[in-house]
Amino acid sequence: MLTKRIIPCLDVRNGKVVKGVNFDAVPDTADPVEMAAFYNESGADELVFYDITASVEERKLFDDVLRRVAERIFIPLCVGGGVNSIEDFDRILKAGADKVSVNSGAVRNPELIREAAMKYGDQCVVLSMDVKRVDGRFHVFVKGGREDTGMDALEWCRRGQSLGAGELVLNSIDTDGVKNGFDLEMLQAVAECVTIPIIASGGAGKMEDFSQLFKLDGVDAGLAASIFHFREVHIRELKRYLADCGVPMRL
């Protein structure tokens, strides 16, 4: 049985890690390089690094910070923010990332997913989706959750898989930073649409939220930020707790 993954997320703005509620940023909290090194030693299975304002500011992400992060860790690194072209994939992978997360850029140009999967392999292509309920439907948002595309999230995840995405990161704007649990309804709906691995993001507040998450078929990983950043939950303790609950974990 494949083990489930616990993944901390570094949302980076102006070279510092930030964390907010419902995608509204709050003041800087820490240095991303030091935090990455901490998570590397803390039992994280993977690390996600997002330059959260690269898309809305229409610029490339901070390569220098990324290189320094990649030098300090020995776990898989997934990087996103301002990814709009094959050249961006190439630059990010050469800077040390193992996977590239594409969001707004794929909405603008869905063929980017296919092109990247053909060139680098689908294991390198992660489709990240910021999803929010609008009139009872799941809509895809872009530009850091600021702009409603009107796209149906379930249709988009199916299309992303067919184009060659190897993994999905599902960020629930409704539950982001609220700490009342993952968006199980949304995750279940998406899991019924695709067969590729799903990383759930948004809403983790306690260890029990992860045990509830992993009861869903098709969810492969839980991603969180503030509960790990502020040491409200320690990753090694979380993984031992989940293992005791019968969840297959890498300890």
C-alpha positions as CSV (number, residue, x, y, z in Angstrom):
1,M,0.0,0.0,0.0
2,L,1.3,3.4,-0.9
3,T,2.1,5.7,2.0
4,K,0.3,9.0,2.4
5,R,2.3,12.2,2.4
6,I,2.5,15.1,4.8
7,I,3.6,18.3,2.9
8,P,4.3,21.7,4.4
9,C,3.8,24.7,2.2
10,L,5.9,27.8,2.0
11,D,3.9,30.7,0.6
12,V,6.6,33.3,-0.3
13,R,6.1,37.0,-0.9
14,N,9.0,39.4,-1.3
15,G,11.4,36.7,-0.2
16,K,9.6,35.9,3.1
17,V,7.2,33.2,4.1
18,V,3.6,34.6,4.7
19,K,0.4,33.0,5.8
20,G,-3.2,34.3,5.6
21,V,-6.9,33.4,5.8
22,N,-8.9,32.8,2.7
23,F,-5.8,33.8,0.6
24,D,-5.4,37.2,2.2
25,A,-1.8,37.7,3.1
26,V,-0.5,38.6,6.5
27,P,2.8,40.1,7.6
28,D,6.1,38.2,6.9
29,T,6.8,35.3,9.3
30,A,10.1,33.7,8.5
31,D,13.0,33.1,6.1
32,P,12.1,30.4,3.5
33,V,15.5,28.9,3.4
34,E,15.7,28.3,7.1
35,M,12.1,27.0,7.2
36,A,12.9,24.6,4.3
37,A,15.9,23.2,6.2
38,F,13.7,22.8,9.3
39,Y,11.1,20.8,7.5
40,N,13.7,18.7,5.8
41,E,14.8,17.6,9.3
42,S,11.3,17.3,10.7
43,G,10.1,14.3,8.7
44,A,8.2,16.1,5.9
45,D,7.7,13.9,2.8
46,E,7.9,16.8,0.4
47,L,8.0,20.6,0.3
48,V,5.8,23.0,-1.7
49,F,7.2,26.4,-2.5
50,Y,4.8,29.0,-3.9
51,D,5.8,32.5,-5.0
52,I,2.2,33.7,-4.2
53,T,2.3,37.1,-6.0
54,A,4.3,36.2,-9.1
55,S,1.2,35.7,-11.2
56,V,-0.7,38.7,-10.1
57,E,2.4,40.9,-10.4
58,E,3.1,39.3,-13.8
59,R,6.7,38.5,-13.1
60,K,9.0,35.4,-12.8
61,L,9.5,33.8,-9.4
62,F,12.5,34.4,-7.2
63,D,15.1,32.1,-8.6
64,D,17.8,33.0,-6.0
65,V,15.6,32.0,-3.1
66,L,14.6,28.8,-4.9
67,R,18.2,27.8,-5.4
68,R,19.1,28.4,-1.8
69,V,16.0,26.3,-0.7
70,A,16.9,23.5,-3.1
71,E,20.5,23.4,-1.7
72,R,19.3,22.8,1.9
73,I,16.8,20.0,1.4
74,F,16.9,16.3,0.3
75,I,13.1,15.7,0.0
76,P,11.1,16.4,-3.2
77,L,10.5,20.0,-3.9
78,C,7.5,21.3,-5.9
79,V,7.6,24.9,-7.0
80,G,5.0,27.3,-8.4
81,G,4.2,30.9,-9.1
82,G,4.3,32.8,-12.4
83,V,4.7,29.6,-14.5
84,N,3.6,30.5,-18.0
85,S,5.9,28.7,-20.5
86,I,8.1,25.8,-21.1
87,E,11.0,28.1,-20.4
88,D,9.7,28.7,-16.9
89,F,9.5,24.9,-16.4
90,D,13.1,24.6,-17.6
91,R,14.3,27.4,-15.4
92,I,12.6,26.1,-12.2
93,L,13.8,22.5,-12.7
94,K,17.3,23.7,-13.4
95,A,17.2,25.7,-10.2
96,G,16.6,22.5,-8.2
97,A,12.9,21.8,-8.2
98,D,11.7,18.2,-8.8
99,K,8.2,19.2,-9.8
100,V,6.6,22.4,-11.2
101,S,3.2,23.6,-10.2
102,V,1.2,25.4,-12.8
103,N,-2.1,27.3,-12.1
104,S,-3.0,30.6,-13.8
105,G,-0.6,29.8,-16.7
106,A,-2.4,26.6,-17.5
107,V,-5.8,28.3,-17.4
108,R,-4.6,30.8,-20.0
109,N,-2.8,28.1,-22.1
110,P,-4.0,24.5,-21.3
111,E,-1.6,23.1,-23.9
112,L,1.3,24.1,-21.6
113,I,0.4,21.0,-19.5
114,R,0.7,18.7,-22.5
115,E,3.9,20.4,-23.7
116,A,5.6,20.1,-20.3
117,A,4.5,16.5,-19.8
118,M,5.9,15.5,-23.1
119,K,9.2,17.2,-22.5
120,Y,9.8,16.5,-18.8
121,G,7.4,13.7,-18.0
122,D,4.0,13.9,-16.3
123,Q,5.7,13.3,-12.9
124,C,7.1,16.8,-13.1
125,V,3.8,18.5,-14.0
126,V,1.5,19.4,-11.1
127,L,-1.8,21.2,-11.8
128,S,-2.6,23.4,-8.9
129,M,-6.2,24.6,-8.6
130,D,-7.6,27.4,-6.3
131,V,-11.2,26.4,-5.9
132,K,-14.2,28.3,-4.3
133,R,-17.9,27.7,-4.2
134,V,-19.9,30.1,-6.4
135,D,-23.7,29.6,-6.5
136,G,-23.4,26.0,-5.4
137,R,-20.7,25.1,-8.0
138,F,-16.9,24.7,-7.6
139,H,-15.2,27.5,-9.6
140,V,-11.5,27.8,-10.5
141,F,-9.9,31.0,-9.4
142,V,-6.6,32.4,-10.6
143,K,-4.1,35.2,-9.7
144,G,-3.7,33.9,-6.1
145,G,-7.4,33.4,-5.6
146,R,-8.3,36.9,-6.7
147,E,-10.1,36.3,-10.0
148,D,-13.0,34.0,-10.7
149,T,-12.5,32.3,-14.1
150,G,-16.0,30.9,-14.2
151,M,-14.5,27.5,-15.1
152,D,-16.0,24.5,-13.5
153,A,-13.3,22.9,-11.3
154,L,-14.5,19.3,-11.9
155,E,-14.3,19.8,-15.6
156,W,-10.9,21.4,-15.4
157,C,-9.4,18.7,-13.3
158,R,-10.6,16.1,-15.8
159,R,-9.1,18.1,-18.6
160,G,-5.8,18.6,-16.7
161,Q,-5.4,14.9,-16.3
162,S,-6.2,14.2,-19.9
163,L,-3.6,16.8,-21.0
164,G,-0.9,15.0,-18.9
165,A,-0.8,16.5,-15.4
166,G,0.7,13.9,-13.1
167,E,-0.7,15.3,-9.9
168,L,-3.3,17.7,-8.6
169,V,-3.0,20.2,-5.8
170,L,-6.5,21.3,-4.7
171,N,-6.5,24.5,-2.7
172,S,-9.9,25.3,-1.1
173,I,-10.3,29.1,-0.8
174,D,-13.3,28.5,1.4
175,T,-11.4,26.6,4.1
176,D,-7.9,28.2,3.6
177,G,-6.4,29.3,6.9
178,V,-9.7,28.8,8.8
179,K,-8.4,25.6,10.6
180,N,-11.8,23.8,10.7
181,G,-10.7,20.9,8.6
182,F,-10.1,20.1,4.9
183,D,-12.8,20.7,2.3
184,L,-13.9,17.1,2.2
185,E,-16.9,17.7,0.0
186,M,-14.8,19.3,-2.7
187,L,-12.1,16.7,-2.4
188,Q,-14.5,13.8,-2.7
189,A,-16.1,15.4,-5.8
190,V,-12.7,15.8,-7.5
191,A,-11.5,12.3,-6.4
192,E,-14.5,10.8,-8.3
193,C,-13.4,12.6,-11.5
194,V,-9.7,11.7,-11.7
195,T,-7.2,8.9,-11.1
196,I,-4.0,10.9,-10.6
197,P,-2.7,11.6,-7.1
198,I,-4.5,14.4,-5.2
199,I,-2.8,16.7,-2.6
200,A,-5.4,18.4,-0.4
201,S,-4.7,22.0,0.8
202,G,-6.6,24.4,2.9
203,G,-8.2,24.0,6.4
204,A,-6.0,21.9,8.5
205,G,-6.1,22.9,12.2
206,K,-5.4,19.7,14.1
207,M,-4.1,16.2,13.7
208,E,-7.6,14.8,13.5
209,D,-8.2,16.8,10.4
210,F,-5.6,14.7,8.6
211,S,-7.1,11.4,9.8
212,Q,-10.5,12.5,8.5
213,L,-8.8,13.5,5.2
214,F,-7.2,10.2,4.6
215,K,-10.5,8.3,5.0
216,L,-11.3,9.7,1.5
217,D,-10.4,7.4,-1.4
218,G,-8.1,9.1,-3.9
219,V,-6.5,11.6,-1.6
220,D,-2.7,11.0,-1.4
221,A,-1.3,13.8,0.6
222,G,-2.2,16.6,3.0
223,L,-0.7,20.0,2.7
224,A,-0.7,22.7,5.4
225,A,1.2,25.8,6.3
226,S,0.4,27.8,9.5
227,I,-0.1,24.8,11.8
228,F,3.4,23.6,10.9
229,H,5.0,27.1,10.8
230,F,3.8,28.0,14.2
231,R,4.5,24.6,15.7
232,E,0.9,23.9,16.5
233,V,1.3,20.5,15.0
234,H,4.7,18.7,14.7
235,I,5.1,16.6,11.6
236,R,6.8,13.6,13.3
237,E,4.1,13.5,15.9
238,L,1.4,13.8,13.3
239,K,2.8,10.9,11.3
240,R,3.0,8.7,14.4
241,Y,-0.6,9.6,15.2
242,L,-1.7,8.8,11.7
243,A,0.2,5.5,11.7
244,D,-1.5,4.6,14.9
245,C,-4.9,5.4,13.2
246,G,-4.0,2.9,10.5
247,V,-2.9,5.4,7.9
248,P,0.1,4.1,5.9
249,M,3.0,6.6,6.6
250,R,6.7,6.8,6.1
251,L,8.1,7.2,9.6
